[in-house]
Amino acid sequence: MISYGNLSVIEQGKAGELRQKAFFQLEEINRRLDDGPRKLEGVKTQRLKDQLTDAEPLRGDDGKLWDAVDFWSCYIGYVPVPKAYQNALAPTLTPKRAEEICEKWRQRARRLIKTRTFFRGSGSDVSEVFQALVQTAPSEHQKRFSEVLTMDDYSSSELAKLWVEGDEFLPDQWINAWQEQRRSPLEKEVAAG
């Protein structure tokens, strides 16, 4: 059986050159995962049982269970990764880069809040405008989003969970949505130029 350490390296895409044996081991794991209730036979630790309970076997786009040849063919680039598994990985960010991204959002939020209070008149309360921006985020993200917009930074791992694609993160979408929802007719006219 393939060791957990080797499987982890393969999952992360950091495996060096794999030997023939690894592809047969991947096939064996895949076959066992396809064996329904028997897939946990021989598994001794509860931790591993918990991890395997919801595990699904890897199948090609045609629905065929992958075997050693399929794994090897994909490894050398002859067969593409099945579409169901082609999700892009979140970018790895340094703490410095995470700080820069958060600062960019703070500056943009300040600029938008100033614009909003300017177009709404001196009666507009900055804290109300800020709160409206924060409430654009889903409720489970609002407290942390508010902290980031005022003083704190998301960690690299927090940002990885908020990544959408390319250079876009969920806070970008929340700020964009708020900006579009709150534009006054005068702001739209000024923006149209």
C-alpha positions, -999 to +999 in steps of 0.1 A: +000+000+000+012+035-007+024+054+024+004+084+036+035+106+032+039+096-005+002+101-011+003+136+005+032+146-017+013+134-048-019+152-037+001+185-033+016+181-068+051+180-052+061+145-060+093+141-080+096+113-104+071+085-095+080+049-100+059+023-116+048+009-083+031+042-073+007+040-102-003+004-092-008+016-056-030+045-068-050+020-087-054-001-056-065+028-035-090+039-062-104+003-065-109+001-027-126+034-027-150+021-053-158-010-032-186+008-013-190-005+023-160-027+020-137+003+014-129+005+051-119-031+055-084-034+070-083+002+081-072+002+117-071+038+128-103+059+135-086+090+120-080+072+087-115+058+087-130+093+092-109+106+063-120+077+040-157+077+049-167+103+023-138+097-001-148+090-037-129+071-063-114+090-092-132+085-125-125+098-160-149+121-179-164+089-194-173+076-159-147+048-160-128+040-128-092+050-132-065+023-132-027+024-132-026+031-169-049+061-165-029+075-136+003+071-155-011+086-187-022+116-168+011+119-150+030+121-183+004+145-198-011+120-223-045+122-207-059+154-191-071+156-155-109+148-155-129+180-157-144+174-122-110+177-107-096+207-126-101+233-099-073+258-098-054+260-065-055+292-046-023+312-050+004+309-022+008+343-007+036+356+015+025+375+046+039+407+029+017+401-002-014+394+020-007+427+038-004+446+004-038+431-008-055+441+024-041+476+023-053+479-013-089+471-001-086+496+028-075+524+005-103+516-020-129+514+008-117+548+021-119+564-013-154+550-020-167+560+014-153+596+009-170+596-026-202+583-012-204+608+017-195+636-007-223+628-031-248+622-003-240+655+013-226+665+046-255+648+064-241+614+055-226+595+084-193+578+075-199+550+100-233+542+084-217+542+049-189+519+062-214+496+079-234+493+046-201+483+029-194+456+055-229+442+052-223+434+016-202+405+028-221+373+039-229+375+076-202+349+086-175+371+070-187+406+082-169+409+115-135+399+100-141+420+069-148+450+091-116+444+111-095+441+078-110+473+064-102+492+096-069+480+109-060+443+105-048+420+077-061+387+066-035+360+070-022+342+039-043+311+048-074+332+053-069+348+019-065+314+003-100+305+015-113+338+000-097+334-034-119+334-065-096+333-095-066+352-109-060+382-086-096+383-074-107+375-039-142+376-023-136+410-007-131+424-042-165+411-052-181+425-020-166+459-026-176+459-063-212+448-054-215+476-028-201+502-051-227+493-078-256+491-055-250+524-039-242+547-069-264+577-070-276+591-104-251+620-100-222+595-094-232+575-124-232+607-145-198+617-132-184+582-138-198+582-174-179+614-179 
